[in-house]
Amino acid sequence: MYAIIRTGGKQYQVAAGARLRVEKLAGEVGDTVELSDVLLVAEGDNVKIGQPSVAGAKVTARILEQGKGKKVLIFKKKRRKGYQLKKGHRQLYTALEIKDISL
């Protein structure tokens, strides 16, 4: 059984026991979160597609980690003008372990 969920403006295919990193969610390490924006649920040949989401479906997950990703450097330069700009960004993320998919 697997599901496709939407969180943080992105879509993820998940199954029970899967681990994934999503955009930061509120909560502490060890907390349980319910993701109710489920776009598709499939179990063998039985597939339920939502319009836009499947009614009554939810995915339960446990927060494994709250952290920051690798630094992404942004560098801008204009030749012969003495203009240089260097910035860095570290995106916040939440690591999840999928516990259950229910309809």
C-alpha positions, -999 to +999 in steps of 0.1 A: +000+000+000+013+035-009+000+070-010+009+103-026+008+132-002+013+170-007+031+190+019+053+221+016+042+227-020+057+194-031+043+159-037+058+127-022+051+090-027+051+072+007+046+038+021+046+025+057+081+025+071+094+050+046+116+079+057+117+112+039+126+149+044+099+175+039+097+212+043+097+222+080+066+212+100+057+223+135+065+198+163+092+183+184+113+152+177+092+121+186+059+138+180+033+123+158+019+143+128-011+136+106-009+146+069-044+149+056-037+162+021-036+128+005-039+129-033-039+092-041-041+059-022-032+026-039-035-009-025-028-035-051-052-029-080-075-008-058-066+029-065-084+059-051-077+092-067-088+124-050-103+155-066-081+172-053-077+150-022-091+116-010-119+122+015-111+107+049-076+095+040-047+104+063-011+095+067+004+092+102+041+099+106+066+104+134+091+133+135+127+119+135+146+151+131+143+189+128+173+204+110+189+225+083+200+213+049+234+219+032+243+255+025+235+268-010+257+297-021+244+325-043+270+346-061+263+376-083+289+397-102+289+425-128+321+427-147+341+459-146+317+475-121+331+464-088+298+447-079+299+414-061+273+398-039+277+365-020+249+350+001+242+317+016+209+299+025+202+268+046+167+254+041+149+241+072+136+205+070+117+179+090+127+142+087+096+119+089+091+082+093+057+070+079+038+049+104+004+043+088-018+050+058-055+049+066-087+056+046 
